[in-house]
Amino acid sequence: MTDGERTTLLVGLPESGKSTYLGALYYLLRTGRDEALRLSSEPAEKQYLQELENNWLRYQPFERSRHPGAIAVELDLIGAHVGEISLEIPDISGETYSHLWEDGLWSQSVLDLTLKSDGLIVFLHPQTVKKPELIDVIASKDPGSDKWVEWLAELSPTQAVLCDLLEQVEAQRGASLPRIAVVISAWDTVADLGIEPNRWLELEVPLLWQWLYGQEGDLEFRCFGISAQGGDVSDEETRKRLAEGGDPLKRITEGPGTDGLLDPLLWLLAP
């Protein structure tokens, strides 16, 4: 018997860190290493989650998710502060969000999940964030030719796309939004700046930061910095260093970063 059912939606563009987070999170929940939150039973989507976990355990870079729509992931969890809950945390590909922004057409499955979500986790990867540029600079980026390059949707700044997506979510939900946890993934790549995640968001993605702070009503949001990989696993030397650590969770708990894997979820699930 659970104390309730909750739905948390992972929102992010391609290569923003959603799958990496989910793979590391499943390992942590499955092994019961943190009493704050752990699995109480095996999920129906065990095979899919194990694939994500194995990729994470092998220090392999995650490929882009190719599945259309959403993969249903339901986790029966138990924790000291949340009791027993059934958490639906569907894996929606970054490409799905890209297409949603470009054409504004919602699949019924994604719309249903959006409408019943109790919380959103919005992912940003410092190395894949597309920053704003002047239109004439973008349009003239065709070396060796005097022709202007046609503007394409994928050239749009990440912050503009995410703001538009959140506005679409808000409109679909009748001008309301649940709690939003903003996760800055690969935090190890920016931890040496010596600033908090909220300050990084303000400096690097100011439009999204202003949008979140500018919402009327009682929108609750918080920023988290998480390094689920512990380093750039596309680099062979980094993979060797991480592997020498033995316990795979050490790269998260002892590596650069300000927050743990569970922090965004625990904040979203809190009363």
PyMOL commands that set and color helices and strands:
alter all, ss='L'
color gray80, all
select helices_A, chain A and resi 18-31+46-57+94-103+108-116+135-139+153-155+158-172+187-189+191-193+197-204+206-214+236-243+250-253+263-269
alter helices_A, ss='H'
color red, helices_A
select strands_A, chain A and resi 4-11+38-39+70-71+74-79+83-88+91-92+119-124+179-184+221-225
alter strands_A, ss='S'
color yellow, strands_A
deselect
rebuild
show_as cartoon
